Amino acid sequence: MTDLDTAYMTRRFNFSGVIANCANQIWCFFDDNLTVDVLMDTNQLLHVKVSSGQWKDPLFCSFIYAKCNRWDRRRLWDDLCSACTDAHWIVGGDFNVVSSLTERKGGAAPKLKSMEEFNACIEGCCLVDPGFEEGGSGKRVGE
C-alpha cells in the first residue's frame, strides 16, 4: 500500500485538506473553513465529524468502501451501527451489495442473504435510502 501524498493531492484537487482511511482506499477532501475529526477508521469505513463556524450543529459522515465478500462486510455493518448517531448523518460510498433486486441490471443475480444483512443494517441504523435513477450494470470495464 502506498501512503497518500497529502501535499500533492490537496494541490492537485485544489482543497486545503485531505484524510484517508487506514487502508488508503477512502479519501475525504475538505476546505479550510471546515474542521474534520476522524471518529472511526477501519479498512471499510471512515467516520468523521465535520464542523464549521457557520453551522449550529456538526455533520457526521460515514464514507464506505465495502469488501466484496459477505463475511467481510459483516464487520462493516457492526462498525456502522456502532457509529450510528441521532445527529445529522450522511452515509455513502460503495457498499458492494444492493438493497433491492430492482437496483441491479445484468451480471450475476444478487445474493439474497447479503441483501438481508444490508437491509438489516440500514434499518438498525435508522437510515433512509434517497433512491437512485439507474443501477449498475453488474459488469466491469473490459468484460
mmCIF file of the C-alpha atoms, coordinates in Angstrom:
data_MODEL
# 
_entry.id   MODEL 
# 
loop_
_atom_site.group_PDB 
_atom_site.id 
_atom_site.type_symbol 
_atom_site.label_atom_id 
_atom_site.label_alt_id 
_atom_site.label_comp_id 
_atom_site.label_asym_id 
_atom_site.label_entity_id 
_atom_site.label_seq_id 
_atom_site.pdbx_PDB_ins_code 
_atom_site.Cartn_x 
_atom_site.Cartn_y 
_atom_site.Cartn_z 
_atom_site.occupancy 
_atom_site.B_iso_or_equiv 
_atom_site.pdbx_formal_charge 
_atom_site.auth_seq_id 
_atom_site.auth_comp_id 
_atom_site.auth_asym_id 
_atom_site.auth_atom_id 
_atom_site.pdbx_PDB_model_num 
ATOM 1   C CA . MET A 1 1   ? 0.000   0.000   0.000   1.00 0.00 ? 1   MET A CA 1 
ATOM 2   C CA . THR A 1 2   ? 1.257   3.459   -0.914  1.00 0.00 ? 2   THR A CA 1 
ATOM 3   C CA . ASP A 1 3   ? 0.729   6.276   1.576   1.00 0.00 ? 3   ASP A CA 1 
ATOM 4   C CA . LEU A 1 4   ? -1.408  9.184   0.477   1.00 0.00 ? 4   LEU A CA 1 
ATOM 5   C CA . ASP A 1 5   ? 0.729   12.145  -0.595  1.00 0.00 ? 5   ASP A CA 1 
ATOM 6   C CA . THR A 1 6   ? -1.434  14.768  1.094   1.00 0.00 ? 6   THR A CA 1 
ATOM 7   C CA . ALA A 1 7   ? 0.557   17.773  -0.144  1.00 0.00 ? 7   ALA A CA 1 
ATOM 8   C CA . TYR A 1 8   ? 0.314   16.633  -3.755  1.00 0.00 ? 8   TYR A CA 1 
ATOM 9   C CA . MET A 1 9   ? -3.360  15.609  -3.547  1.00 0.00 ? 9   MET A CA 1 
ATOM 10  C CA . THR A 1 10  ? -4.566  18.822  -1.921  1.00 0.00 ? 10  THR A CA 1 
ATOM 11  C CA . ARG A 1 11  ? -2.685  20.864  -4.524  1.00 0.00 ? 11  ARG A CA 1 
ATOM 12  C CA . ARG A 1 12  ? -3.876  18.660  -7.394  1.00 0.00 ? 12  ARG A CA 1 
ATOM 13  C CA . PHE A 1 13  ? -7.561  18.855  -6.460  1.00 0.00 ? 13  PHE A CA 1 
ATOM 14  C CA . ASN A 1 14  ? -7.449  22.377  -5.006  1.00 0.00 ? 14  ASN A CA 1 
ATOM 15  C CA . PHE A 1 15  ? -8.513  21.508  -1.451  1.00 0.00 ? 15  PHE A CA 1 
ATOM 16  C CA . SER A 1 16  ? -6.840  22.606  1.746   1.00 0.00 ? 16  SER A CA 1 
ATOM 17  C CA . GLY A 1 17  ? -7.070  19.253  3.498   1.00 0.00 ? 17  GLY A CA 1 
ATOM 18  C CA . VAL A 1 18  ? -7.392  15.538  2.866   1.00 0.00 ? 18  VAL A CA 1 
ATOM 19  C CA . ILE A 1 19  ? -7.626  12.490  5.093   1.00 0.00 ? 19  ILE A CA 1 
ATOM 20  C CA . ALA A 1 20  ? -7.573  8.821   4.169   1.00 0.00 ? 20  ALA A CA 1 
ATOM 21  C CA . ASN A 1 21  ? -8.653  5.690   5.944   1.00 0.00 ? 21  ASN A CA 1 
ATOM 22  C CA . CYS A 1 22  ? -6.124  3.176   7.268   1.00 0.00 ? 22  CYS A CA 1 
ATOM 23  C CA . ALA A 1 23  ? -6.330  1.146   4.032   1.00 0.00 ? 23  ALA A CA 1 
ATOM 24  C CA . ASN A 1 24  ? -5.771  4.316   1.959   1.00 0.00 ? 24  ASN A CA 1 
ATOM 25  C CA . GLN A 1 25  ? -8.842  3.444   -0.135  1.00 0.00 ? 25  GLN A CA 1 
ATOM 26  C CA . ILE A 1 26  ? -11.213 6.134   1.142   1.00 0.00 ? 26  ILE A CA 1 
ATOM 27  C CA . TRP A 1 27  ? -10.196 9.757   0.722   1.00 0.00 ? 27  TRP A CA 1 
ATOM 28  C CA . CYS A 1 28  ? -12.004 12.753  2.155   1.00 0.00 ? 28  CYS A CA 1 
ATOM 29  C CA . PHE A 1 29  ? -11.094 16.191  0.798   1.00 0.00 ? 29  PHE A CA 1 
ATOM 30  C CA . PHE A 1 30  ? -12.181 19.401  2.514   1.00 0.00 ? 30  PHE A CA 1 
ATOM 31  C CA . ASP A 1 31  ? -11.704 23.174  2.575   1.00 0.00 ? 31  ASP A CA 1 
ATOM 32  C CA . ASP A 1 32  ? -10.092 25.125  5.394   1.00 0.00 ? 32  ASP A CA 1 
ATOM 33  C CA . ASN A 1 33  ? -13.441 26.558  6.545   1.00 0.00 ? 33  ASN A CA 1 
ATOM 34  C CA . LEU A 1 34  ? -14.279 23.054  7.820   1.00 0.00 ? 34  LEU A CA 1 
ATOM 35  C CA . THR A 1 35  ? -12.899 21.090  10.734  1.00 0.00 ? 35  THR A CA 1 
ATOM 36  C CA . VAL A 1 36  ? -12.867 17.341  10.105  1.00 0.00 ? 36  VAL A CA 1 
ATOM 37  C CA . ASP A 1 37  ? -12.272 14.986  13.027  1.00 0.00 ? 37  ASP A CA 1 
ATOM 38  C CA . VAL A 1 38  ? -11.826 11.255  12.433  1.00 0.00 ? 38  VAL A CA 1 
ATOM 39  C CA . LEU A 1 39  ? -14.034 9.293   14.830  1.00 0.00 ? 39  LEU A CA 1 
ATOM 40  C CA . MET A 1 40  ? -13.620 5.798   13.358  1.00 0.00 ? 40  MET A CA 1 
ATOM 41  C CA . ASP A 1 41  ? -11.150 4.475   10.814  1.00 0.00 ? 41  ASP A CA 1 
ATOM 42  C CA . THR A 1 42  ? -11.334 0.903   9.517   1.00 0.00 ? 42  THR A CA 1 
ATOM 43  C CA . ASN A 1 43  ? -10.392 -0.792  6.264   1.00 0.00 ? 43  ASN A CA 1 
ATOM 44  C CA . GLN A 1 44  ? -14.012 -0.356  5.041   1.00 0.00 ? 44  GLN A CA 1 
ATOM 45  C CA . LEU A 1 45  ? -15.199 2.799   6.822   1.00 0.00 ? 45  LEU A CA 1 
ATOM 46  C CA . LEU A 1 46  ? -14.074 6.344   7.514   1.00 0.00 ? 46  LEU A CA 1 
ATOM 47  C CA . HIS A 1 47  ? -16.437 8.016   10.003  1.00 0.00 ? 47  HIS A CA 1 
ATOM 48  C CA . VAL A 1 48  ? -15.871 11.734  10.602  1.00 0.00 ? 48  VAL A CA 1 
ATOM 49  C CA . LYS A 1 49  ? -17.383 14.735  12.342  1.00 0.00 ? 49  LYS A CA 1 
ATOM 50  C CA . VAL A 1 50  ? -17.477 17.849  10.170  1.00 0.00 ? 50  VAL A CA 1 
ATOM 51  C CA . SER A 1 51  ? -17.829 21.232  11.875  1.00 0.00 ? 51  SER A CA 1 
ATOM 52  C CA . SER A 1 52  ? -17.941 24.799  10.671  1.00 0.00 ? 52  SER A CA 1 
ATOM 53  C CA . GLY A 1 53  ? -18.227 28.114  12.456  1.00 0.00 ? 53  GLY A CA 1 
ATOM 54  C CA . GLN A 1 54  ? -21.149 28.796  10.115  1.00 0.00 ? 54  GLN A CA 1 
ATOM 55  C CA . TRP A 1 55  ? -23.186 25.797  11.322  1.00 0.00 ? 55  TRP A CA 1 
ATOM 56  C CA . LYS A 1 56  ? -25.111 25.381  14.530  1.00 0.00 ? 56  LYS A CA 1 
ATOM 57  C CA . ASP A 1 57  ? -24.510 21.622  14.693  1.00 0.00 ? 57  ASP A CA 1 
ATOM 58  C CA . PRO A 1 58  ? -21.819 19.339  13.290  1.00 0.00 ? 58  PRO A CA 1 
ATOM 59  C CA . LEU A 1 59  ? -22.454 16.921  10.441  1.00 0.00 ? 59  LEU A CA 1 
ATOM 60  C CA . PHE A 1 60  ? -21.391 13.301  10.772  1.00 0.00 ? 60  PHE A CA 1 
ATOM 61  C CA . CYS A 1 61  ? -20.287 11.495  7.613   1.00 0.00 ? 61  CYS A CA 1 
ATOM 62  C CA . SER A 1 62  ? -19.529 7.832   7.096   1.00 0.00 ? 62  SER A CA 1 
ATOM 63  C CA . PHE A 1 63  ? -17.667 7.024   3.888   1.00 0.00 ? 63  PHE A CA 1 
ATOM 64  C CA . ILE A 1 64  ? -17.823 3.379   2.795   1.00 0.00 ? 64  ILE A CA 1 
ATOM 65  C CA . TYR A 1 65  ? -15.701 1.154   0.589   1.00 0.00 ? 65  TYR A CA 1 
ATOM 66  C CA . ALA A 1 66  ? -17.044 -2.302  1.416   1.00 0.00 ? 66  ALA A CA 1 
ATOM 67  C CA . LYS A 1 67  ? -15.374 -5.617  0.816   1.00 0.00 ? 67  LYS A CA 1 
ATOM 68  C CA . CYS A 1 68  ? -16.848 -7.841  -1.886  1.00 0.00 ? 68  CYS A CA 1 
ATOM 69  C CA . ASN A 1 69  ? -17.193 -10.801 0.470   1.00 0.00 ? 69  ASN A CA 1 
ATOM 70  C CA . ARG A 1 70  ? -20.366 -11.029 2.570   1.00 0.00 ? 70  ARG A CA 1 
ATOM 71  C CA . TRP A 1 71  ? -18.454 -12.332 5.573   1.00 0.00 ? 71  TRP A CA 1 
ATOM 72  C CA . ASP A 1 72  ? -16.051 -9.375  5.493   1.00 0.00 ? 72  ASP A CA 1 
ATOM 73  C CA . ARG A 1 73  ? -18.932 -6.908  5.134   1.00 0.00 ? 73  ARG A CA 1 
ATOM 74  C CA . ARG A 1 74  ? -20.458 -8.142  8.392   1.00 0.00 ? 74  ARG A CA 1 
ATOM 75  C CA . ARG A 1 75  ? -17.724 -6.291  10.289  1.00 0.00 ? 75  ARG A CA 1 
ATOM 76  C CA . LEU A 1 76  ? -18.646 -3.139  8.352   1.00 0.00 ? 76  LEU A CA 1 
ATOM 77  C CA . TRP A 1 77  ? -22.311 -3.467  9.344   1.00 0.00 ? 77  TRP A CA 1 
ATOM 78  C CA . ASP A 1 78  ? -21.281 -3.780  13.012  1.00 0.00 ? 78  ASP A CA 1 
ATOM 79  C CA . ASP A 1 79  ? -18.948 -0.784  12.760  1.00 0.00 ? 79  ASP A CA 1 
ATOM 80  C CA . LEU A 1 80  ? -21.585 1.306   11.007  1.00 0.00 ? 80  LEU A CA 1 
ATOM 81  C CA . CYS A 1 81  ? -24.173 0.500   13.674  1.00 0.00 ? 81  CYS A CA 1 
ATOM 82  C CA . SER A 1 82  ? -21.694 1.496   16.390  1.00 0.00 ? 82  SER A CA 1 
ATOM 83  C CA . ALA A 1 83  ? -21.148 4.829   14.595  1.00 0.00 ? 83  ALA A CA 1 
ATOM 84  C CA . CYS A 1 84  ? -24.910 5.432   14.444  1.00 0.00 ? 84  CYS A CA 1 
ATOM 85  C CA . THR A 1 85  ? -25.938 8.848   15.720  1.00 0.00 ? 85  THR A CA 1 
ATOM 86  C CA . ASP A 1 86  ? -29.135 10.831  16.245  1.00 0.00 ? 86  ASP A CA 1 
ATOM 87  C CA . ALA A 1 87  ? -27.410 13.923  14.834  1.00 0.00 ? 87  ALA A CA 1 
ATOM 88  C CA . HIS A 1 88  ? -27.217 14.941  11.159  1.00 0.00 ? 88  HIS A CA 1 
ATOM 89  C CA . TRP A 1 89  ? -25.577 11.943  9.487   1.00 0.00 ? 89  TRP A CA 1 
ATOM 90  C CA . ILE A 1 90  ? -24.766 11.111  5.873   1.00 0.00 ? 90  ILE A CA 1 
ATOM 91  C CA . VAL A 1 91  ? -23.645 7.621   4.873   1.00 0.00 ? 91  VAL A CA 1 
ATOM 92  C CA . GLY A 1 92  ? -22.431 6.884   1.373   1.00 0.00 ? 92  GLY A CA 1 
ATOM 93  C CA . GLY A 1 93  ? -19.990 5.008   -0.763  1.00 0.00 ? 93  GLY A CA 1 
ATOM 94  C CA . ASP A 1 94  ? -19.560 1.634   -2.411  1.00 0.00 ? 94  ASP A CA 1 
ATOM 95  C CA . PHE A 1 95  ? -21.384 -0.979  -0.347  1.00 0.00 ? 95  PHE A CA 1 
ATOM 96  C CA . ASN A 1 96  ? -20.794 -3.806  -2.870  1.00 0.00 ? 96  ASN A CA 1 
ATOM 97  C CA . VAL A 1 97  ? -24.339 -5.028  -2.269  1.00 0.00 ? 97  VAL A CA 1 
ATOM 98  C CA . VAL A 1 98  ? -27.798 -3.861  -3.290  1.00 0.00 ? 98  VAL A CA 1 
ATOM 99  C CA . SER A 1 99  ? -30.801 -3.436  -1.034  1.00 0.00 ? 99  SER A CA 1 
ATOM 100 C CA . SER A 1 100 ? -33.352 -4.439  -3.681  1.00 0.00 ? 100 SER A CA 1 
ATOM 101 C CA . LEU A 1 101 ? -33.439 -6.665  -6.748  1.00 0.00 ? 101 LEU A CA 1 
ATOM 102 C CA . THR A 1 102 ? -34.515 -3.632  -8.806  1.00 0.00 ? 102 THR A CA 1 
ATOM 103 C CA . GLU A 1 103 ? -31.148 -1.948  -8.166  1.00 0.00 ? 103 GLU A CA 1 
ATOM 104 C CA . ARG A 1 104 ? -29.238 -4.453  -10.272 1.00 0.00 ? 104 ARG A CA 1 
ATOM 105 C CA . LYS A 1 105 ? -29.143 -4.885  -14.046 1.00 0.00 ? 105 LYS A CA 1 
ATOM 106 C CA . GLY A 1 106 ? -27.225 -7.684  -15.701 1.00 0.00 ? 106 GLY A CA 1 
ATOM 107 C CA . GLY A 1 107 ? -24.430 -9.707  -14.232 1.00 0.00 ? 107 GLY A CA 1 
ATOM 108 C CA . ALA A 1 108 ? -24.920 -12.354 -11.586 1.00 0.00 ? 108 ALA A CA 1 
ATOM 109 C CA . ALA A 1 109 ? -28.098 -12.309 -9.524  1.00 0.00 ? 109 ALA A CA 1 
ATOM 110 C CA . PRO A 1 110 ? -27.697 -10.529 -6.185  1.00 0.00 ? 110 PRO A CA 1 
ATOM 111 C CA . LYS A 1 111 ? -27.225 -12.753 -3.151  1.00 0.00 ? 111 LYS A CA 1 
ATOM 112 C CA . LEU A 1 112 ? -30.408 -12.633 -1.062  1.00 0.00 ? 112 LEU A CA 1 
ATOM 113 C CA . LYS A 1 113 ? -28.627 -13.227 2.255   1.00 0.00 ? 113 LYS A CA 1 
ATOM 114 C CA . SER A 1 114 ? -26.265 -10.317 1.537   1.00 0.00 ? 114 SER A CA 1 
ATOM 115 C CA . MET A 1 115 ? -29.273 -8.124  0.752   1.00 0.00 ? 115 MET A CA 1 
ATOM 116 C CA . GLU A 1 116 ? -30.972 -9.172  4.000   1.00 0.00 ? 116 GLU A CA 1 
ATOM 117 C CA . GLU A 1 117 ? -27.894 -8.284  6.056   1.00 0.00 ? 117 GLU A CA 1 
ATOM 118 C CA . PHE A 1 118 ? -27.510 -4.927  4.283   1.00 0.00 ? 118 PHE A CA 1 
ATOM 119 C CA . ASN A 1 119 ? -31.178 -4.068  4.822   1.00 0.00 ? 119 ASN A CA 1 
ATOM 120 C CA . ALA A 1 120 ? -30.922 -5.072  8.488   1.00 0.00 ? 120 ALA A CA 1 
ATOM 121 C CA . CYS A 1 121 ? -28.015 -2.623  8.842   1.00 0.00 ? 121 CYS A CA 1 
ATOM 122 C CA . ILE A 1 122 ? -29.968 0.152   7.099   1.00 0.00 ? 122 ILE A CA 1 
ATOM 123 C CA . GLU A 1 123 ? -32.938 -0.443  9.386   1.00 0.00 ? 123 GLU A CA 1 
ATOM 124 C CA . GLY A 1 124 ? -30.824 -0.863  12.531  1.00 0.00 ? 124 GLY A CA 1 
ATOM 125 C CA . CYS A 1 125 ? -29.076 2.458   11.877  1.00 0.00 ? 125 CYS A CA 1 
ATOM 126 C CA . CYS A 1 126 ? -32.396 4.188   11.034  1.00 0.00 ? 126 CYS A CA 1 
ATOM 127 C CA . LEU A 1 127 ? -31.034 5.204   7.630   1.00 0.00 ? 127 LEU A CA 1 
ATOM 128 C CA . VAL A 1 128 ? -33.151 6.310   4.674   1.00 0.00 ? 128 VAL A CA 1 
ATOM 129 C CA . ASP A 1 129 ? -32.219 5.414   1.109   1.00 0.00 ? 129 ASP A CA 1 
ATOM 130 C CA . PRO A 1 130 ? -32.722 8.503   -1.084  1.00 0.00 ? 130 PRO A CA 1 
ATOM 131 C CA . GLY A 1 131 ? -33.191 6.270   -4.130  1.00 0.00 ? 131 GLY A CA 1 
ATOM 132 C CA . PHE A 1 132 ? -31.395 6.162   -7.426  1.00 0.00 ? 132 PHE A CA 1 
ATOM 133 C CA . GLU A 1 133 ? -32.054 6.788   -11.095 1.00 0.00 ? 133 GLU A CA 1 
ATOM 134 C CA . GLU A 1 134 ? -30.316 3.766   -12.562 1.00 0.00 ? 134 GLU A CA 1 
ATOM 135 C CA . GLY A 1 135 ? -28.496 0.798   -11.062 1.00 0.00 ? 135 GLY A CA 1 
ATOM 136 C CA . GLY A 1 136 ? -25.110 -0.525  -12.026 1.00 0.00 ? 136 GLY A CA 1 
ATOM 137 C CA . SER A 1 137 ? -24.651 -2.795  -14.980 1.00 0.00 ? 137 SER A CA 1 
ATOM 138 C CA . GLY A 1 138 ? -23.022 -5.534  -12.945 1.00 0.00 ? 138 GLY A CA 1 
ATOM 139 C CA . LYS A 1 139 ? -20.181 -5.547  -15.469 1.00 0.00 ? 139 LYS A CA 1 
ATOM 140 C CA . ARG A 1 140 ? -16.612 -4.405  -15.038 1.00 0.00 ? 140 ARG A CA 1 
ATOM 141 C CA . VAL A 1 141 ? -14.572 -2.472  -17.582 1.00 0.00 ? 141 VAL A CA 1 
ATOM 142 C CA . GLY A 1 142 ? -13.161 -4.844  -20.169 1.00 0.00 ? 142 GLY A CA 1 
ATOM 143 C CA . GLU A 1 143 ? -15.846 -7.515  -19.769 1.00 0.00 ? 143 GLU A CA 1 
# 
